[in-house]
Amino acid sequence: MNRRRGIAAIVAAPATWPLHCGAQSHGKVHRIGWLVSDALTPGEPYRQFVRRAAELGYVEGRNLFIDYRSFGSIAEGEQKANALVRANVDLLVAQAPSALLVARKATGTIPIVTFFVGDPVQMGVVQSLARPGGNVTGFAWDSGFEGTGKLLEVMKELLPGSRRIGLLWNRENDSHPRYVEEFEKRAVPLGLVTVSVSVTNVQDFAGSFRHLKKAGAAGVIVFTDPFTILHREAMSQALALHPLPAIWQSAAWPWSAAVITYAPNVSDQPRRAAEYADRIFRGEAAGTLPFQLPSRDDFIVNVKVARSLGIVVPKSLLVRADRLIE
C-alpha cells in the first residue's frame, strides 16, 4: 500500500497547478482529477484521453492539468477522491466502477465523467441512461446483466455436458457481487451451477484456481477490472499450475491464457470521455449528457490455448468469432 500512496499525482499536484498560463485554446486552465484503482501509473486509457483532449484544444501542461490518483482499497480511494474535491478540480474522471463509487460519494456537484463501468442505474448513481441527472455521465460496458447469460451459454457450448462453472472476481470491486448473483440466477435454467471464488491480491490466484478444480468446475469466467487486468501475467502463471478453460471479458486488454474473449468493445471509451469533458467545459451539464453503451461485441477464440487443454472448439463458435488465434 505504501507503494501506491507514493505515486499519487503523476502529472501535477494541486499545490503546483498554476493560477494562469498561456493556454492555446478556450482561454482557461482546466483541472481534472483522475481516479482509478490498481493502476499505479497512467496506462493506455489515460493516453487515449489526453490525445483526444489535445485534438479538441486542451494541451496537457498548458491549459489542461490532470492530477492522477490510484488507490488500492475503497477506503484509500475515498481519501483520494475527497482530496481532489478539496482541491476544487473542474471535473473528475472515474475509470472503472470502484473509482465511480468513491467519486460519487465524495461530491454531488463537481461533474464526473466515467468509463469502463457496469450499468450505472443498477449501481444507483444515475436516474436513467438517457438522462442521468445529477453530476455523473459517461460510458458503460453494458446495459445490465444481460451479458452474464451470454457468457454462460458460450461456456456451455464450449464444454458440452459441463455442469459446474467457476467464477473468479475481485472482492474489492463493489459491482462484482451483484454480477455473481446474476450469474448464479441465470445458470439455473441452463442446467449449470456456479462455483464462486474471490481474490484481493496476487497470491490468491493459485489457491482460487486450485479450489475451482477441486470443486469440479469445468471452466472459469474471470471478471475483468483494473486489478485482474493489471495482473494478467500472474493469473496466467497460476492457471498453468491448475489448468482450466477460461473466458475473459476484455478484448481491449487481451489475456493470453483465455480460450475465449467475449466482451463489449469499449476501446473507444477513453477518447469519448474526453469529448464529454469538452462539452462540460463548454457549459453543458453532466446530468444532461446520456450514458452511452458499446455498439458491438468482441468475440475472440484462442484455438491454440484450447488445443493445449485438449479442447476442440465447436464449429458453431468458430464461425461466430471476430478473430481466431491459431
C-alpha positions in Angstrom: 0.0 0.0 0.0 2.9 2.4 0.7 4.0 2.0 -2.9 0.5 3.1 -4.1 0.5 6.1 -1.8 3.9 7.1 -3.1 2.6 7.5 -6.6 -0.3 9.9 -6.1 -0.1 12.7 -8.6 1.6 11.7 -11.8 1.0 14.8 -13.8 0.6 17.6 -11.3 -0.3 18.0 -7.7 -2.9 20.6 -6.8 -0.3 22.8 -5.0 1.7 23.1 -8.2 -1.2 24.0 -10.5 -0.7 27.4 -12.0 -3.2 30.2 -11.4 -3.0 31.1 -15.0 -0.9 30.1 -18.0 -0.5 30.6 -21.7 -3.4 28.5 -22.8 -3.6 27.6 -26.5 -7.4 27.3 -26.6 -10.6 28.2 -24.7 -8.8 30.9 -22.7 -8.9 28.9 -19.4 -6.9 26.4 -17.5 -8.9 23.2 -16.9 -8.1 21.0 -14.0 -9.1 17.3 -13.9 -8.8 14.8 -11.1 -8.4 11.3 -12.3 -9.4 8.3 -10.1 -8.5 4.7 -10.9 -7.9 1.6 -8.8 -4.8 -0.7 -9.0 -3.1 1.2 -11.8 -0.1 2.9 -10.3 0.9 4.8 -13.4 -1.2 6.1 -16.3 -1.9 3.5 -18.9 -3.3 3.5 -22.4 -6.8 4.7 -21.4 -5.2 7.8 -19.9 -3.0 8.4 -23.0 -6.1 8.0 -25.3 -8.0 10.6 -23.3 -5.0 13.0 -23.4 -4.6 12.6 -27.1 -8.2 13.2 -27.9 -8.3 16.2 -25.5 -5.3 17.7 -27.4 -7.2 17.3 -30.6 -10.0 19.3 -29.0 -7.7 22.1 -27.9 -6.8 21.0 -24.4 -3.0 20.7 -24.2 -1.6 18.9 -21.2 0.7 21.2 -19.2 -0.6 24.3 -20.8 -4.4 24.6 -20.5 -5.0 21.2 -19.1 -3.7 19.8 -15.8 -4.5 16.3 -14.6 -4.0 15.0 -11.1 -3.8 11.2 -11.4 -4.7 9.3 -8.2 -4.5 5.5 -8.0 -5.8 3.6 -5.0 -5.7 0.0 -3.7 -8.8 -0.1 -1.4 -12.1 1.7 -1.2 -11.0 3.5 1.9 -7.9 4.8 0.2 -10.0 5.7 -2.8 -12.4 7.7 -0.7 -9.5 9.6 0.8 -8.0 10.5 -2.6 -11.4 11.4 -4.0 -12.0 13.8 -1.1 -8.6 15.3 -1.6 -9.4 16.1 -5.2 -12.7 17.6 -4.2 -10.9 19.8 -1.7 -8.5 20.9 -4.4 -11.6 22.2 -6.3 -10.9 20.4 -9.6 -13.2 21.3 -12.5 -14.0 17.7 -13.3 -13.4 14.2 -12.1 -12.7 11.3 -14.4 -13.6 7.9 -12.8 -12.0 4.9 -14.6 -13.9 1.7 -13.6 -16.7 1.0 -11.1 -14.8 1.5 -7.8 -13.5 4.8 -9.0 -17.0 5.9 -9.8 -18.4 4.9 -6.5 -15.7 6.8 -4.5 -16.1 9.9 -6.7 -19.8 9.9 -6.4 -19.6 9.6 -2.6 -17.1 12.5 -2.5 -19.2 15.0 -4.5 -22.6 15.7 -5.7 -21.7 18.9 -7.5 -18.4 18.5 -9.4 -19.0 16.9 -12.8 -17.9 13.3 -13.1 -17.2 11.5 -16.4 -16.8 7.8 -16.0 -16.0 4.9 -18.3 -15.4 1.1 -18.1 -18.3 0.7 -15.7 -21.4 -1.5 -15.5 -25.0 -0.4 -15.5 -24.9 3.0 -13.6 -28.7 2.7 -12.9 -28.2 -0.6 -11.1 -25.2 0.9 -9.3 -27.5 3.7 -8.1 -25.5 6.6 -9.4 -27.9 7.9 -12.1 -31.6 8.1 -12.7 -31.6 6.7 -16.2 -29.2 6.1 -19.1 -30.9 8.6 -21.4 -30.9 11.5 -18.8 -28.7 10.7 -15.9 -29.5 13.8 -13.8 -27.1 14.8 -11.1 -23.4 15.3 -11.8 -22.5 11.9 -13.4 -22.3 10.8 -17.0 -20.1 8.6 -19.1 -19.8 5.3 -20.8 -20.9 1.8 -19.6 -19.7 -1.5 -20.9 -23.3 -3.0 -20.8 -26.9 -2.1 -20.0 -27.2 -4.5 -17.1 -26.8 -8.2 -16.5 -27.8 -9.5 -20.0 -24.2 -10.4 -20.8 -24.0 -12.9 -17.9 -26.4 -15.3 -19.6 -24.5 -15.0 -22.9 -21.2 -15.9 -21.2 -22.7 -18.9 -19.6 -24.2 -20.0 -22.9 -20.9 -19.7 -24.6 -19.2 -21.7 -21.8 -21.8 -24.5 -22.1 -21.3 -24.6 -25.9 -17.6 -24.8 -25.5 -17.8 -27.5 -22.9 -20.9 -29.6 -23.7 -22.0 -31.8 -20.8 -20.4 -29.4 -18.3 -22.3 -28.9 -15.0 -20.2 -26.6 -12.8 -18.7 -23.3 -13.9 -16.3 -21.3 -11.9 -16.4 -17.5 -11.3 -13.3 -15.6 -10.3 -13.8 -12.0 -9.2 -12.3 -9.2 -7.2 -13.6 -8.8 -3.7 -12.6 -5.1 -3.6 -14.9 -4.4 -6.6 -18.3 -3.3 -5.3 -20.1 -4.2 -8.5 -18.8 -7.8 -8.7 -21.0 -9.4 -6.0 -24.1 -8.2 -8.0 -22.8 -9.9 -11.1 -22.0 -13.1 -9.1 -25.7 -13.2 -8.0 -26.9 -12.7 -11.6 -24.6 -15.5 -12.9 -26.0 -17.8 -10.2 -29.5 -17.0 -11.2 -29.0 -17.3 -14.9 -27.1 -20.6 -14.6 -30.2 -22.4 -13.3 -32.3 -22.6 -16.5 -29.1 -23.7 -18.4 -28.6 -26.6 -16.0 -25.5 -25.1 -14.6 -24.2 -24.5 -11.1 -21.6 -21.7 -10.4 -18.7 -22.0 -8.1 -17.5 -18.6 -6.9 -14.1 -17.6 -5.7 -12.9 -14.0 -4.9 -9.5 -12.6 -4.8 -7.9 -9.5 -3.3 -4.2 -9.9 -4.0 -1.9 -11.7 -6.5 -1.2 -14.5 -4.0 -4.9 -15.6 -4.1 -4.8 -16.7 -7.8 -3.2 -20.1 -7.4 -5.4 -21.1 -4.5 -8.5 -19.9 -6.3 -7.9 -21.9 -9.4 -6.9 -24.9 -7.3 -10.2 -24.6 -5.4 -12.2 -24.4 -8.6 -10.5 -27.6 -9.9 -11.2 -29.5 -6.7 -14.8 -28.3 -6.7 -15.3 -29.8 -10.2 -15.5 -26.6 -12.2 -15.3 -27.4 -15.9 -14.2 -23.9 -16.8 -13.9 -20.4 -15.3 -15.3 -17.0 -16.2 -12.8 -14.4 -15.0 -14.3 -11.0 -14.2 -12.3 -8.0 -15.6 -11.5 -4.9 -13.6 -8.3 -2.8 -13.1 -7.0 -5.5 -10.7 -7.4 -8.5 -12.9 -6.3 -6.6 -15.9 -3.1 -5.4 -14.2 -2.2 -8.9 -13.0 -3.0 -10.9 -16.1 0.5 -12.4 -16.2 0.3 -13.6 -12.6 -3.1 -15.2 -13.4 -1.6 -17.0 -16.4 1.1 -18.4 -14.2 -1.4 -19.6 -11.6 -3.7 -21.0 -14.2 -0.8 -23.0 -15.7 -0.5 -24.8 -12.4 -4.2 -25.6 -12.3 -5.4 -25.6 -15.9 -9.0 -24.7 -16.7 -10.5 -23.3 -19.9 -11.2 -19.6 -19.2 -13.4 -16.9 -20.6 -12.1 -13.4 -20.4 -14.2 -10.2 -20.7 -11.9 -7.6 -22.2 -10.5 -7.5 -25.8 -9.0 -4.1 -25.0 -6.6 -5.8 -22.6 -6.1 -9.3 -24.1 -5.3 -12.2 -21.7 -3.1 -14.8 -23.4 -4.4 -17.7 -21.2 -8.1 -17.3 -22.2 -9.7 -19.7 -24.6 -12.4 -17.2 -25.4 -12.6 -13.5 -25.0 -16.2 -12.2 -25.2 -17.0 -8.7 -24.2 -18.5 -5.4 -25.4 -16.0 -3.3 -27.4 -15.1 -0.4 -25.1 -11.7 0.6 -26.7 -13.0 4.0 -27.8 -14.5 5.0 -24.4 -11.5 7.0 -23.1 -11.5 9.1 -26.2 -15.2 9.6 -26.0 -14.8 10.6 -22.3 -12.5 13.4 -23.4 -15.3 14.6 -25.8 -17.7 14.6 -22.9 -15.2 16.6 -20.8 -15.0 19.1 -23.6 -18.8 19.5 -23.7 -18.9 20.0 -20.0 -16.1 22.6 -20.1 -18.1 24.4 -22.7 -21.1 24.7 -20.4 -23.2 21.6 -20.7 -24.4 19.9 -17.5 -23.1 16.3 -16.9 -26.6 15.1 -16.0 -28.0 16.1 -19.4 -25.4 14.0 -21.3 -26.7 10.5 -21.8 -24.8 7.4 -20.7 -23.7 5.6 -23.8 -23.2 1.9 -24.4 -20.9 0.0 -26.7 -22.2 -0.6 -30.2 -20.7 -4.0 -30.7 -19.1 -7.0 -29.0 -15.7 -8.6 -29.5 -15.7 -12.4 -29.8 -12.2 -14.0 -30.0 -11.3 -17.7 -29.9 -7.8 -18.8 -29.0 -7.6 -22.1 -30.7 -4.0 -22.6 -29.6 -4.9 -22.4 -25.9 -7.9 -24.6 -26.5 -5.8 -27.2 -28.2 -3.2 -27.2 -25.3 -6.1 -28.0 -22.9 -7.4 -30.8 -25.2 -10.5 -28.9 -26.2 -11.9 -29.0 -29.7 -13.7 -25.7 -30.2 -17.2 -26.3 -31.8 -17.6 -25.0 -35.3 -20.6 -23.0 -34.1 -18.3 -20.9 -32.0 -15.5 -20.7 -34.6 -17.9 -19.2 -37.3 -19.1 -16.6 -34.9 -15.6 -15.4 -33.9 -14.4 -12.0 -35.0 -10.9 -13.3 -34.7 -9.2 -16.7 -34.4 -5.8 -17.0 -32.7 -4.1 -20.1 -34.1 
